[in-house]
Amino acid sequence: MERTKTKNGFNYIRSISNYSKIKHEPRVPARILKIQYNTIFFLEEMASRLNLSLVSVSNLEIAFDSNVNFARLIKRTVADEKFIPVVNRVKYPDVDSRERINNTHLNYETTRARAVNLSYYVQQSKGRLELKCYNKSREIQGKSGKTYIYRWLNMDKNIHRMEIKAKREPINAFCEDKGILLSDFLYNLHTGKNLSEAFNLWLNRLIHFKNAKNPNGKDITIFDLVRKK
């Protein structure tokens, strides 16, 4: 949510989410096909006309839509002895350990025979960052009814989503690290650069992997896993 300041106090503008899409084919590197954005493109002009100034962004949601089942991919990789999951910068090297992975949980729907429709969640402490991987098509069919997303993304009904929610602290830290103003970050999200850099940074901070044979080697990201699939 963006908070803007007026002479009489604070006004609040509803939170703005942004959607990206990736198409994956077996043994072919993933390709970014299309970026969709909404009213964020017009926000600076709207603020200027209303004589408003940006004070802070209290919550930002970035959604990445794909035909890749990210929840299932992460769950399988966490259990794979060839990889070491790193969650919130903590390594979990023992594949047979009963130690709980902090701030992660799974959610299933069920039939009489089995668990279905997996969702995977990873959080930072105090919820400053949160990753949610889930079946967006099931959500649309079940409760949201937002069928326009199919037309918007030009995808079939096999849509899986990685959604990152960032609160004020990581947003401000990102801007400080990049040496940019908060307003520049927000108003240029539609260009894709700020959007993708922030998404990848926060995603890898929440969860990434190491090669079990080389635990001090290069990080393995979720997108690296997609390319290897």
Buried (B, 14 or more C-beta within 10 A) or exposed (E): BBBBEEEEEEEEBEEBEBBBBBBBEEEEEBEEEBBBBEEBBEBBEEBEEEEBEBBBBBBBBBBBBBBBBBBBBBBEBBEBEEBBBBBBEEEBEEBEEEEEBEBBEEEEEEEEEEEEBBBBBBBBEEEBBBBBBBBBBBBBEEEEEEEEBBEBBEBEEEBBBBBBBBBBEBBBEBBEEBEBEBBBBBBBBBEBEBBBEBBBBBBBBBBBBBBEEEEEEEEBBBBBBBEEE
